[in-house]
Amino acid sequence: MQVDSLSSSTVTTTSSAKSSSASLAGSYQSFLTLLLKQLEVQDPTNPVDTAQYTSQLVQLSSLEQQMSMSDKLDELTSAVQALGTGSSALGYLGRTVTAEGDTTALQNGAANWEYSLNSEAASVTLTVRDEDGAIVYQDSGATGQGSHSFTWDGTGRDGAVHTSGTYSLTVTALDSSKAAIATETRIKGTVTSVDTSGTSAALGIGGVSVPADDVLSLS
């Protein structure tokens, strides 16, 4: 039984680093399996030629080195991609973003949200809660189908003025039959910090952390 030399197509890297690594690993395992099988079934009276066996070991070593290089290239690619994401995220600093979510911070005396109604509503109640979940403000909102803006100036329903902190908005929309209407809530604020230490960048809006991937618009 003879182990043929590896063809160049077996170890050619592809545009996908993951596919390349998987291909090399598969080739390595196949080559090793065949080599061991050759030693197992060889005729003791006519063993594999030493030069041929040495050549096969060299090929195996070469393939192992290519696997190692492929792994290092994968790591390098990931690092470059992470650096690119972080550098791009720095462009958000000082800009106003609209992002998915319902919790934002008071900035310059105001907290801003947007909300959408899937259909016309008979009534809409906007409820603002503080970090502890206590209701600090409640009022009616626009009832038309589509998107609406809502700004809270920090004045609580008890007359107290809030100047800092994070707050969440709950939108309760009902139709004429008192059935709930689906809603979506978004936050709007100025990016005050950018954290690129994780696998994806996070934007700071006041004291609220928002994944850069959740940003819907920038102004």
C-alpha positions in Angstrom: 0.0 0.0 0.0 1.4 3.4 -1.0 0.7 6.9 0.3 0.7 9.2 -2.7 2.2 12.7 -2.5 -0.3 15.4 -1.6 -1.5 17.4 -4.6 -1.2 21.1 -4.5 -4.9 21.5 -4.5 -5.1 19.7 -1.1 -3.2 22.4 0.7 -4.1 25.5 -1.3 -5.6 28.1 1.0 -9.0 29.6 0.1 -10.4 33.1 0.6 -12.1 31.9 3.8 -9.7 31.4 6.7 -12.0 29.0 8.4 -12.5 26.9 5.3 -8.7 26.8 4.8 -8.1 25.7 8.4 -10.7 23.0 8.2 -9.3 21.7 4.8 -5.8 21.6 6.2 -6.9 19.8 9.3 -8.8 17.2 7.2 -5.8 16.7 4.9 -3.5 16.2 7.9 -5.7 13.7 9.5 -6.2 11.8 6.3 -2.5 11.8 5.5 -1.6 10.5 9.0 -4.3 7.8 8.9 -3.0 6.5 5.5 0.6 6.6 6.7 -0.1 4.6 9.8 -2.2 2.2 7.7 0.7 1.7 5.3 3.0 0.7 8.2 0.3 -1.6 9.6 -0.3 -3.6 6.4 3.2 -3.5 4.8 4.8 -6.8 3.9 7.5 -7.6 6.5 9.6 -9.2 3.8 9.3 -6.1 1.6 9.0 -3.1 3.9 8.6 0.5 2.8 11.7 2.0 1.3 13.4 4.2 3.9 13.8 7.1 1.4 10.1 6.9 0.5 9.1 6.8 4.2 11.3 9.7 5.0 9.8 11.7 2.1 6.3 11.0 3.5 7.3 12.2 7.0 8.6 15.4 5.4 5.3 16.0 3.7 3.5 15.3 7.0 5.7 17.8 8.8 5.2 20.4 6.1 1.4 20.0 6.3 1.5 20.4 10.1 3.5 23.7 9.6 0.9 24.9 7.2 -1.9 24.2 9.7 0.0 26.2 12.3 0.5 29.1 9.9 -3.2 29.0 9.0 -4.2 29.2 12.7 -1.9 32.2 13.2 -3.4 33.9 10.1 -6.9 33.4 11.5 -5.8 35.1 14.7 -4.2 38.0 12.8 -7.4 38.4 10.7 -9.6 38.5 13.8 -7.3 41.1 15.4 -7.3 43.3 12.3 -11.1 43.1 12.0 -11.5 44.0 15.7 -9.1 47.0 15.2 -11.1 48.2 12.2 -14.4 48.0 14.1 -12.9 49.9 17.0 -11.5 52.6 14.8 -14.8 53.1 13.0 -16.7 53.3 16.3 -14.5 56.2 17.4 -16.3 58.3 14.8 -19.5 58.1 16.9 -18.0 60.3 19.6 -20.0 63.5 20.1 -22.5 62.4 17.5 -26.2 61.9 18.1 -27.4 58.4 17.4 -30.7 56.6 17.3 -30.5 53.0 18.5 -32.6 50.1 19.5 -33.6 50.0 23.1 -35.8 51.7 25.8 -33.3 53.0 28.3 -31.4 56.2 27.9 -29.8 59.0 30.0 -30.7 62.5 30.8 -28.4 64.7 28.7 -28.6 68.5 28.9 -31.8 68.3 30.8 -33.7 65.9 28.5 -34.1 62.3 27.6 -35.2 61.4 24.1 -37.0 58.4 22.6 -38.8 57.4 19.5 -41.6 54.8 19.4 -43.6 53.2 16.6 -47.1 51.8 16.5 -48.0 49.0 14.2 -51.5 50.4 13.8 -53.7 53.3 14.8 -54.4 53.4 18.6 -57.3 54.6 20.6 -55.0 55.5 23.5 -51.2 55.5 24.2 -49.7 55.8 27.6 -46.0 56.8 28.0 -44.4 55.7 31.3 -40.9 56.8 32.3 -39.2 54.8 35.1 -36.0 55.5 36.9 -33.2 53.0 37.5 -35.1 51.4 40.4 -38.2 50.9 38.3 -40.2 53.6 40.1 -42.5 55.6 37.9 -41.3 59.2 37.7 -43.5 60.5 34.8 -46.6 59.4 32.9 -48.5 61.0 30.1 -50.5 60.3 27.0 -48.8 60.0 23.6 -49.5 60.3 19.9 -51.8 57.6 18.6 -51.2 57.5 14.9 -49.7 54.5 13.1 -46.0 54.9 12.5 -43.1 56.6 14.3 -43.3 59.3 16.9 -40.7 61.3 19.0 -41.0 61.8 22.7 -38.8 64.1 24.9 -38.9 64.2 28.7 -37.5 67.3 30.3 -36.7 65.6 33.6 -39.7 67.0 35.5 -41.3 64.3 37.5 -45.1 63.9 38.1 -44.5 65.1 41.7 -42.8 68.3 40.4 -39.3 67.2 41.3 -36.7 68.0 38.6 -34.3 65.2 37.7 -31.0 66.4 36.3 -29.1 63.1 35.9 -29.5 59.3 35.8 -30.8 56.7 33.4 -34.5 56.2 32.6 -36.6 53.7 30.6 -39.7 54.3 28.6 -42.7 51.9 28.4 -45.2 52.5 25.7 -48.7 51.0 26.2 -51.0 51.3 23.2 -54.6 50.0 23.1 -57.1 49.9 20.2 -60.8 50.8 20.6 -61.5 47.3 21.9 -58.8 47.7 24.7 -56.6 45.2 22.9 -52.8 45.8 23.0 -51.1 47.1 19.9 -47.5 46.1 19.1 -44.9 48.9 19.7 -41.2 49.4 19.2 -39.1 51.7 21.2 -35.8 53.4 20.3 -33.5 55.8 22.2 -31.8 58.9 20.9 -28.8 60.6 22.5 -25.2 61.9 22.2 -22.3 59.4 22.3 -20.0 60.4 25.2 -17.7 57.4 25.2 -16.6 54.4 23.1 -15.4 51.1 24.5 -13.5 48.8 22.0 -12.2 46.3 24.6 -14.7 43.6 23.8 -15.4 41.6 20.6 -17.7 44.4 19.4 -17.6 48.2 20.1 -20.0 49.6 22.8 -21.1 53.2 22.8 -21.7 55.2 26.0 -24.8 57.5 26.0 -24.5 59.2 29.3 -24.5 56.2 31.7 -26.1 53.8 29.2 -24.0 51.3 27.1 -25.3 50.6 23.6 -23.8 48.0 21.2 -22.6 49.8 18.1 -24.5 47.1 16.1 -27.8 48.5 17.6 -27.3 51.9 16.1 -30.0 52.7 13.5 -29.1 56.2 12.4 -26.4 58.9 13.0 -26.7 62.6 12.9 
